[in-house]
Amino acid sequence: MDDKYSSNVLSSGKLGRVEVPNARLTRYIVLLLVSKLLKALGIFESYDLLKVVHIVQFIFILKLGCAVILVFFQKPFSSGKVISKRQWIKLLKHAVISCIISLLGFFGLTLCGPLRTLLLFEHSDLVVIALLSVLFTSSGGGPSKTRGAALFIVAVICLLLFDNDDLMAKMAEHPEGHHDSALTHALYTAIAFLGVADHKGGVVLLVVSLCLKIGFHTASRKLSVEIGGAKRLYALDNLVSSVVLLPWVIVLSATTESKVESWSALILPFGMIIFSVMILEFYVESICVTKMEAPRCARYGAIFLFLSGLLLANFWTHPLTDQLRTMSKSSQQDSTETEHVLSGGVIVSAVFFIMADSILSSPSKKGQKGTLVGYSPEGTPLYNFMGDALQHTSQSLPHFIKESLKQILEEYDSRQIFYFLCLNLAFTFVELFYGVWTNSLGLISDGFHMLFDCSALVLGLFAALMTRWKATRIFSYGYGRVEILSGFINGLFLMVIAFFVFVESITRLVDPPNINTDMLTPVSVGGLLVNLVGICAFSHAHSHGAAKSSCSSHDHGHSHGHGHSEHNHGHSHGGHGHGGHGQSSHGHSHGGGMNANMRGVFLHVLADTLGSVGVIISTILIRQFGWLIADPICSLFISTLIFLSVIPLLTDAAEVLLLRTPPELEKDLNIALEKIEKVEGVLSYRDPHFWRHSASAVAGTIHLQLMSDVVEQRIIQQVTAILKDAGVNNVSVQVEKEAYFQHMSGLSTGFHEVLAMTQHMESMKYLKDGTCIM
Amino acid sequence: MLPLSIKDDEYKPAKFNLPGKISGWFRSILSDKTSRNLFFFLCLNLSFAFVELSYGIWSNSLGLISDSFHMFFDCTALLAGLAASVISRWRSNDSFSYGYVRAEVLAGFVNGLFLIFTAFFIFSEGVERALEPPHVNHDRLLPVSIAGLLVNLVGIFVFQHGGHGHSHGGDDDHGHSHSMFNGSASHGHSHGGHETKHGHGDGHGHSHGGHGHSHDDPHCHDELHTPGKGSSKQILQGVFLHIVADTLGSVGVIISALLMQKYDLMIADPICSICISILIGVSVVPLLRESIGILMQQTPPALDNALPECYQRVQQLQGVYNLQEPHFWTLCTDVYIGTLKLLIAPDADSKWILSQTHSIFTQAGVRQLYVQIEVAAM
């Protein structure tokens, strides 16, 4: 119900989620935090106690103490309605099951330590139900829930596989510490039969008992209504289960001898555990659930619990805390070595658990993606929710990847860039792995350089994708400019690289280092091959694309011979694809901008190939003739080449970004403006602004002064048509008639006060000026 | 009926007059406070770099030479800021109908990108060196880095002062050019001997001078006198944070130099440079985001709240049926331009609607508005 409610609030026009004011809730959250911290403390303490006390005895004492306190507080017998015989039987069943579950849980605790128990066992019902519904029903509640479930499972797997709890494995060899009863022995043999290590068995056990617990809680809800409240049920349940356990405990204490020296020393820890784990947590949880939304409560609780568990696990075995824990006897000191240590796997899985919990417990919200349609008469923006925006509550990750892959492969140029990127990345990774394998620092750093270069390719690809996005409310002209921006960024990037290569080659010219050429040739040949493949791929595209638009070719290959202390290596970069530029300058690309783009990439790759050929040549020269100077000269030459070739690209992109009137349209526009002046009824025009927004969009605005007796609409249409012919496809024409200015100047005195109030004196001046000019 | 644009050769000088041009540039640089500050700081930086270079050549220390080249590279950013502040004052002409005001934004963007690049390079080098700490000879590290810090401090002082000037200024006849300088975006990082192979091994500290991210906003059109206020505050704040981060960076270099000198903690250097690069990267992100937004013709965030209200008010005007294709974008800082189409009733008073619309959007802060009025078919 809460879920429904919050999504209703959400869709009713508020942008953020409506939450209860925090000030009022802070109290409860702090309470929750304290109770969870105490609970974690209690679990850790009970793990220590379970080393001494038999598990059944332990549970019996817990239940008994809890029952005594609860009976005292809740008075289940004196208050409420009388419990019938059938209900007593149900209660008995309930108690037996709860005993079994807590037995399993605490047994799991002995097996895998307190931290792992906290992580596995203490999920709230909400989380687990959401998880199970994702796993076993078709309509789990959207991709975000699926993601949460996946995280949860990954976390469990992390605990199972990557938790190198070596010390526990040793302990599994001789578990006589606590397998002195038939029950525990049976459990041990069951785990040993499964053929897993001890703590892994504990993990499995805990997961199973977690599921049991949740099922049990759900089933007991009906009973709690019958009995009259969850609190009463809890009290009675504790009482009955302590009665159920009593005979077993008597038999146990008669047959086996206890290891406990003095029960009196254990009273305090037991009291602590009973208070923190059984009572306080129960009450606080129930209060918080009523005061806050259940999902929120569950989320905060889980996060607090896990964090405090992590914290305690870190400090529990610390010598300082050992001193604090006076009740733990020195006899147990030796056992602290076999404590379950914090390993990387546990931390990772804790992080995953926290994420999974927060995802699974969050109420599913409605997707907010929609395209802007317009504004309602009240001024609120209206969105058009497409079908899938309503169906998907959030973007699913695999779905997203699939979609973007589809988009990439849809268009020819982005597909080419993508394939080439894949090739480049593969080459890089091979280089990296080989470098790691042979432990060659030179290869590794070369691989990283390649990765850095791939970022340009990624940028181009991303820009090619982003260009196709629809215009939104914020980006009202669409994302076409991304292409130009990415071209600009790539150009700058190349310039920086050229500069660095230049500087390095100069310093090396002064003092030519002795380059070890062993690694140079295979790497540069590999790079050359990759580039050749790129050329093949792109030349194919190139031959298809009508070569009508000339494109700025910029090219760079460069050799870094890093003077590493041991491994010198030449380094010929693979191709850098600069997607998304070129069309900026060559405006007569009516939809042919993509071709220009492809051409740019092609030329770029070609130049890279030439660069790596240069590296190979310089290598040969060095090897054959010992001309060490060949390398810096080569890179000097190459860097100059890059620098020169980037400049046209940069100027073109900068012109577009500076809102220049597109140069290739300039002539057409001048003719068009002359035509506009000749249109009947037009007095003059002012402020003609035309600028290229993206490859395909040219926007323009113009003010027209009309005679007072003409029809505005006709003129607007004529002017728009004229400008459309000239290539401007996003025009807005403001017509002004004589009367309008008189009107404006008449109004402006009234304006003045308004504007003075809003402190826009300057702009007021502008308006006045405007009227004066006109 | 006069042609409003003059296509004579009046704008172009008859012959290339270099001394005249240079003196003109000088005058225009010195006429404005912010560009003057930038210029002086650039001079300071350049002289520092030259001293470093000449000393490096004299003592034949490759480290110092390459460090001075790095400094020159950083000076290019400052130079870009200076050039932008000059260019942006150019008049609008035929092809640049809006003038060159966007040069400011572009310069900020370029500088931000440069900073990101530098941060990335420092980061990768820091990681590389953290894995395998080289032996850094820290003889010359400390004096150089302290000198760099001093230069940075001067930069901070100057530009903070400039910021003050911004808050004071505003009544000169140029309209009002307020500046948000990222002026002393100086970042210190230490490159310790990455040419150990040469047997050189002399580490050298290297604290970059400032990069001017000039965002100032001179008058763009004669008619676009801009009241500079409002959104500049966040930028100024960001810039100040940035400067502080950079100074902290060069302090970090000094600390790491000291650590290395006193305790031989070689790991201090890469850790310091990684921290510095992260600081730079984080501090640049807002600047980049903002300038990309402007360059992409984003609806200005400053208007984001005001616009729906304006639409509402326009639509409540008598005779307005609908409002279509609203495009609002930022020309340069605080100059917003908008176009929209209004669908009005055939019998409505279009002039009144036009003037009302203009007044509504002017109050929201839109300087230039183009309203295309379309009469709905009956």
Boltz contact constraints between the chains, C-beta under 6 A:
constraints:
  - contact:
      token1: [A, 375]
      token2: [B, 311]
      max_distance: 6.0
  - contact:
      token1: [A, 377]
      token2: [B, 315]
      max_distance: 6.0
  - contact:
      token1: [A, 379]
      token2: [B, 308]
      max_distance: 6.0
  - contact:
      token1: [A, 379]
      token2: [B, 311]
      max_distance: 6.0
  - contact:
      token1: [A, 379]
      token2: [B, 312]
      max_distance: 6.0
  - contact:
      token1: [A, 474]
      token2: [B, 298]
      max_distance: 6.0
  - contact:
      token1: [A, 474]
      token2: [B, 299]
      max_distance: 6.0
  - contact:
      token1: [A, 475]
      token2: [B, 298]
      max_distance: 6.0
  - contact:
      token1: [A, 476]
      token2: [B, 299]
      max_distance: 6.0
  - contact:
      token1: [A, 476]
      token2: [B, 327]
      max_distance: 6.0
  - contact:
      token1: [A, 477]
      token2: [B, 297]
      max_distance: 6.0
  - contact:
      token1: [A, 481]
      token2: [B, 296]
      max_distance: 6.0
  - contact:
      token1: [A, 492]
      token2: [B, 113]
      max_distance: 6.0
  - contact:
      token1: [A, 496]
      token2: [B, 117]
      max_distance: 6.0
  - contact:
      token1: [A, 503]
      token2: [B, 69]
      max_distance: 6.0
  - contact:
      token1: [A, 507]
      token2: [B, 66]
      max_distance: 6.0
  - contact:
      token1: [A, 563]
      token2: [B, 195]
      max_distance: 6.0
  - contact:
      token1: [A, 563]
      token2: [B, 197]
      max_distance: 6.0
  - contact:
      token1: [A, 565]
      token2: [B, 196]
      max_distance: 6.0
  - contact:
      token1: [A, 565]
      token2: [B, 197]
      max_distance: 6.0
  - contact:
      token1: [A, 657]
      token2: [B, 106]
      max_distance: 6.0
  - contact:
      token1: [A, 657]
      token2: [B, 295]
      max_distance: 6.0
  - contact:
      token1: [A, 658]
      token2: [B, 102]
      max_distance: 6.0
  - contact:
      token1: [A, 659]
      token2: [B, 98]
      max_distance: 6.0
  - contact:
      token1: [A, 660]
      token2: [B, 95]
      max_distance: 6.0
  - contact:
      token1: [A, 660]
      token2: [B, 96]
      max_distance: 6.0
  - contact:
      token1: [A, 661]
      token2: [B, 95]
      max_distance: 6.0
  - contact:
      token1: [A, 661]
      token2: [B, 97]
      max_distance: 6.0
  - contact:
      token1: [A, 684]
      token2: [B, 1]
      max_distance: 6.0
  - contact:
      token1: [A, 686]
      token2: [B, 4]
      max_distance: 6.0
  - contact:
      token1: [A, 689]
      token2: [B, 97]
      max_distance: 6.0
  - contact:
      token1: [A, 701]
      token2: [B, 339]
      max_distance: 6.0
  - contact:
      token1: [A, 701]
      token2: [B, 370]
      max_distance: 6.0
  - contact:
      token1: [A, 713]
      token2: [B, 375]
      max_distance: 6.0
  - contact:
      token1: [A, 732]
      token2: [B, 339]
      max_distance: 6.0
  - contact:
      token1: [A, 732]
      token2: [B, 370]
      max_distance: 6.0
  - contact:
      token1: [A, 732]
      token2: [B, 372]
      max_distance: 6.0
  - contact:
      token1: [A, 733]
      token2: [B, 372]
      max_distance: 6.0
  - contact:
      token1: [A, 734]
      token2: [B, 370]
      max_distance: 6.0
  - contact:
      token1: [A, 734]
      token2: [B, 371]
      max_distance: 6.0
  - contact:
      token1: [A, 739]
      token2: [B, 351]
      max_distance: 6.0
  - contact:
      token1: [A, 740]
      token2: [B, 351]
      max_distance: 6.0
  - contact:
      token1: [A, 743]
      token2: [B, 351]
      max_distance: 6.0
  - contact:
      token1: [A, 743]
      token2: [B, 355]
      max_distance: 6.0
  - contact:
      token1: [A, 744]
      token2: [B, 355]
      max_distance: 6.0
  - contact:
      token1: [A, 747]
      token2: [B, 355]
      max_distance: 6.0
  - contact:
      token1: [A, 751]
      token2: [B, 359]
      max_distance: 6.0
  - contact:
      token1: [A, 758]
      token2: [B, 363]
      max_distance: 6.0
  - contact:
      token1: [A, 762]
      token2: [B, 225]
      max_distance: 6.0
  - contact:
      token1: [A, 762]
      token2: [B, 227]
      max_distance: 6.0
  - contact:
      token1: [A, 763]
      token2: [B, 362]
      max_distance: 6.0
  - contact:
      token1: [A, 766]
      token2: [B, 223]
      max_distance: 6.0
  - contact:
      token1: [A, 766]
      token2: [B, 225]
      max_distance: 6.0
  - contact:
      token1: [A, 769]
      token2: [B, 223]
      max_distance: 6.0
